[in-house]
């Protein structure tokens, strides 16, 4: 028998009977009483909240599980599971129950008007029956469960779903941006069982907060002194060098500036970010920059956290900046050591931290982008029309703000114990 004949014969044999697999058991991170952990990979995990959020309107009650106790608004993270139940009073005359997850991003700028983009519009029909049959009545309690997507489509490109966010910058140009989400439950009822086409619809709306968590991939190394840290662990610092230039025809030499920040440049909104600033140059240049007559407005050196909000419009992109926090600088007593070229250096150390109401980090949602920076802002001394021989200097260092600090597993469990 040839190979083709064997294949033809085998193709006529009946297929084996399909037997569905048994459902997989429920998984738990913690071992049961008769189990033990053989091997474990350290990780930072947060336990799910065990509370519930409930809202009632017009005989319809929606309960959302896995929420914090006494939460004013439900909160979900990336790939969040929206699960709960819907209790329906007078359920006999209900013809349809639909749950819809909605999200939109709005922006308004002076001169260009308003714009709205749909982020989510996912309907789920939980129950639908024939209105004329009494036996096909709607159940009084309907469970539901759905997973939030992590992206949305904007101009044929997938973007991460932005967090719930509102910003209103009233200065010119005025910029208002907002991303918001809600769970909507639509309940259709028939007015009379014999007149099925006469229906009325009830809506219950629950706004929720979308809060995708992101964690810094590298810790901020705490050191008692910058000079010892930069010698022992230079890889832990990111250096930005720039030049404080002089005006034309000035006889002074420019001043070199060096700003050091933690190397990762990805920080949590709750992190205390240390920094070190060094100015180096000739004695004459430093004296002229820092020492001014009493009638002069003295030089100002600032290190701030700056947020830039960029809104894409039909004509052009409009951006606005806002200062989220200003760092505290502390001057370090100068040493007697000079640079090889005879220059001297002056040093400051400090730290900066986001205000307590900053909970959203950097994100890019296509038409709206939120970027974060550390800004070194140096304004030389001046008096009336008299100007300093030095030009102002601004140095922007791009960073990324995230929701969670870098934590080792032991640190995280210590944090939970403290709470």
C-alpha positions, 0 to 999 in steps of 0.5 A: 500500500502506498503512502497516499493510500494509507493517508486516504484510509486514515482520513476515513476513520472517525475522530475521537470523542471530545472530552472537555477539560476540567476547569482549572482550580482557583489560584492563591499566592499563599499556600494552604494548610496542607501545602508548602512553598518550594521555591519563590521569586521575590516580587512586590505585589499589593493585595487586592482590596476587599471592600465594595462600592454600592450605588442605588437609583430608581430601584436599580442597585449596582455593587462593585467588588474589590474596592477600598472600604468607604471609597468615594469613587471606585478605582481600577488599575491597568487591566482592572477587573470590573466585577460586581452585581446588579440588583433589579427591583420590579424585575418582571417588566424588564426587557434589557440590561446593558452595562457600558464602560465609557471614557473620554478625553477632553481638551480646551484651549483659548483660540482653538476651542474644544476637542473630545476623543473617545477612549472607551465605549464598550457595551455588554448586554447582560440580559435580553428577553422576549417581552411578550413571554412572562416565563422569560422574566429578568432575574432579580440579581445579575452578576457581571465581570469584564476587563478594562483594556490597556490601550485605545486607538487614536489616528490608527495608532494604539496609545496607552489608556491615560489615567484619570486626570484634570488640569486647568491652567488659566493663564494665557493661553488658557489650557484645560484637559481632562480624561474621565471614565464611567460605568453606565447601566441601562435598564429598559422596561416595558410599560405593559406586557401586551404593548412591548414596543412602549419602553422606558429606559433607566440610566445609572451612572458611576464615575470611576478613577483609572489609575494605572500603576507604574514603578521605578526600575531603579532605586535612589541611592541615599548617601551621607555626602555627595563627594564620597558618593560620586567617587564610590558610585559614579554610575548612580548619578546623571550629570548635566553640564552647561555654560553660564555665558557672559554678555558680549564685550564682557571681560569675564570668563563664563561659569561652568555649571554641573547639575547631578541627579539620580541616574535613573531619571525615573522617579515616583511622585512620592520620592524625595529626589536629591540633587547637587549643583556645582558652579566652577570658574575663575574667582573674578567671575564667581565674585561678579556673579554672586556678590552684588551691591546691596541695592542690586537684586541678588542672583537667584538659583532655583531647581524645580520640578516642571510639568509641560502639558502639550495639547494637539490642535488642528493648527498647531500644538499648544504647550503650557508649563506649571511648576509642581515643586521647588527644591531646597538648596543648601550651600556647602562650605567651599574647600581650599582645593582648586581645579587644575586650571586654577578655577574654584568651585562652589557647591550646593546640595538639595532635594525636591519632591512633588506636592502631596496632591500630585498622583499622576505621572507622565503619560502620552495619550496622542492628542495630549502629552504630559511631560516632566522635567527638572529645571535649573533656573539661574537669574543673574543679579540686576539693578534697574536698567543695569544688567549683569555681565552674565546671561540667564540660564535655564537647563531642562532635564527630561525625567519621568514621574511614575506612581510607585517608588522602587521597593525591595520586597522586604521594604514593601512588607515593612511598609505594609506592617507600618500601615 
